[in-house]
Amino acid sequence: MKKTFFFALIVCAVSLMTLCGCGDAAGTAKKFTVGFDAEFPPYGYLENGQYKGFDLDLAREVCKRRGWEFVAKPINWDSKDMELNSGLIDCIWNGFTINGREDKYTWSEPYVDNSQVVLTKKTSKITTLKDLAGKTVAVQTDTPVQKALSKDGDQEELGKTFKKMIITPNYNNAVMELEAGSVDAVAMDIGVAQEKVKTNENFIILEESVIKEKYGIGFKLGNTELRDQVQATLKEMVADGAAAKISEQYFNGKNVLILK
């Protein structure tokens, strides 16, 4: 019995040492996995086999300063909550709207003001939101602008004037529909719309906004520790000008950050 007990103690001790060793190793190589939509320029997108974007570059710099390993994980936007709650990603950082989702995530402070606007063709004769009456408008699934234009949304009355609202999996699909003439307009984030206008001279953005909103970094509800770490480092980047330089690379020399 004594030998058996002594052997058990040795096994337990070895197990504990192994676990501690693994914990130390993990601590020195912490991974920070950012979930993002890979078809959402300029915030996150794939170019020449590499993931790029305003938000991804901010996250990379945060990781560099904290000594973390940065992991960019493209996700299906419909599955973002499952990815976050299961621990497959540490946050959603990708032009992610706070408005209407305030109680679903642990949020960073807002870091970008954003508007939802309408992208259309110059030849469409659509110049105001009222001109969308009787038209077919595309939106990306599970986005604030889709919700705003749907039943009980802030812009439900505007949505009711449409001939039809087409819901697409991402903005690239929506813009392809616009190019093909399958839809008359796309309601979308202003940053993405501006990117599309830069690359296609046939597009215009209406002056009127559909809705105004703010972007934040969404963490799993209750994960204030990680939120505080990321936010503190992001604020350091704002204070020393590093964040502004990243913004200027993606927004024609403009600093869009509102975080202080």
N, C-alpha and C positions, 0 to 999 in steps of 0.2 A: 504493500500500500504506500509506504514511504517513497519507494522508487517511482511508482506510478505518479504520485503527487509531484515529486521533484521533476520528472520528465514533462509533466503538464505545465509546470511553471516555466521551464526552459522554452517550450513551444510558444507560450503566451508572450514571453519576453522577446523572442525572435520576431513574432508577428507584430508586436508593437513597434520594434525598431524598424521593421520594413515599412510599416504604415507611416511612421514619422519621416523616414527617408523619402518616401514618395511625396509626402506633403511638402517637404522642403524643396524638392525638385520642382513641384508644381508652382510653388511660391516664387521661384526665381525665373519662371518662364510663363507668367500669367498671360493667357490669351484673352483678347478682347474682340469678340465676334460681333460685327455690325451687320444687321439685316437690312437689305435695301432692294429697291426695284431697279434692275439693271437696264431698264429702258426708260429712264427718267432724267435725261440731260437737262440742265448742267449739274444736277445734284448727284446722280449716279448713273453710269453707263459703261458699256464695253466698247473699247476702241483699240484696234490693232492687238487684240488678244489680252488687253489689260483693263482692269476696272479702274475707272477714273471718275472724277466729279468733285464738286465743291464740298459736299458733306464728307465724302470719303477722304479727301485731303485734310480736312479739319480733324477727322478721327485718327488719321495716320499720325498727325503731329501730336495729338493728345497721347497716343501710345508711345511715341518716341520720347516724350518728356517724362512719362511715368515708367518707362522701362518695360512696357507690355509688348506682346506680340500682336500685331494687328492682323485680323482676319476679315476679309470682305466676303459676305455670304449673300449672293443673290437669292431672293425668295419670291415665291408666288404671292402677290399682294393679298389674295383671299386667304392665305394660310399664315399671315403674319402673326396673329395671336397665338396660334398653336406653336409656331416656332419659338416665340418669346416665352410662353408659359412652360414649355417643355425644357427650356434651357439650351436649345440648339443655337440661339442667338442671345447676346447680352442686352441688345437694345435695337430699336428701330430708328435709324438716323438717315433720313432720305426725304427731305422736304415733307416732313410729317406734321400734319395739321393738328394743333391742340384743340381748336374750337369744336365743341360737340363731343369731344372725347376726354374731357377734363377728369372724369372719375374712373376711367378705364385703365390708366397707366400712371406710373410715377414719372412726372415730367421734369425736365430741366426748365430753367427760365426760358422764355421765348428768345430766339436769337435772330429771327428774320421776320419782317413784315411781308405778308404775301397777299395777293389778290387773285381771285378766280375771274378770268376774262374770257372773251370769245375770239377765237381764231377763225377767219374765213378767207375766201378768195377776194381779190380786188374786183373781180368781175361779177361778184355775187349781188351787188346793189344792197347789201346789208350794211347799214352804217350805225344803227342803234339797236338796243335790245328789243325794242318794239317791232323791228323789222324781222325778228325771228318767228313771228306769228305765221303759222302754216308751213314752217320749215322743219327739216329733219336735222336734229342736233345730236352729236356724239359726245359721250362722257366716258371717263374711265370708271370701272367698277369700284365700289366701296371707297369713293372719294367724297369730300365735303360738298363739292359742287353737284354731284349726283344726288346726294341727300337733300341739298338745298332746293333743287328743282323738282324733287319728288313730293309725294303726299306728306303734309305736315311740315315741310321744309320752309325755310325763310323766303325762298323764291318759288313756292308752289304755284302761285298765280302765273308767273312767267312760264314755268314749265307746262302749264295747262294750255298755253297758246301754241305750243309746238305741234306740228303734224305728227311727229314721232320723236322719241328720245332713244337713241341707240346706245347700248352699254357695251363697251369693248374691254378686253383684258388689260390693255395698256394704251398709253398715249400715241405710241408709234402706229398701232393699228388704227386708232381714231384718225390720225393725220393721213394715213394711207387711204382711208375711206373718203376723206375730204379731197385729196388729190384725184381720186378716181371719179368723184362726182356722186358717190353713193350717199353722202350727207352734205348739208349746206354749211355747217359750221361745227366747231368743236369748242366746248366749254372746258377750260383747263387752267392750270397754274400759270401765272404771268411769266415766271422765269423760263418755263418750258416753251411757252408761246413765243417769247422773245428769241429763243434759240432757233425755233422753226422759221421765224421771219428772217433771221440772219442767213439761213441756208436756202431759202426759197423766196425769191422776190415777188412771187405771185400771191403771197399771203399778207394779210393785214390783221391788226388787233383792234377791236372796237375800243373806243375811249372809255365807255362806261364799264364799270366792274359789275360782275354778278354778285359776288360777296367779297368781303375783306376778312383776312384771318392772319394767324401767326403760326410759325413753325417752331417746334421744339424737339428734343430728343426723348423718345418714349422708352422707359424701362419697365420691367415687370412690376406690377403694383406691389408696393411695399419695399422695393429694393432701393431704399434711400441712400445706403452706403455707397453703392457704385455710382448712383446719380451724383452724389456730392463730390466724389473724386473726379469724375469727368467734368462736371461743371466748374469746379475750382481751377482745373488746368485750362479749360477753354477760356475762362476769364483772364488767366495769366496771358494767354495768347492774344486776347483782345487788348490788354493793357500794354503789351510790348510791341504791338503792331503786326505780329505774325499772322493773325487771323485776317486782318485787312488785306495783306498781300495775297493771301489765298483767294479772297473774295474778288479782288481786282483782276485776277487771272481768268475768272469765269464770267464776270459781269462787265466787260468792256471798261475796265479801270475804275469801276464803282464799288464802294464798300457798302454792302447791303446789310451788314450786321447791326442789330439794335442792342445787343448784349453789352452791358457796361461792367 
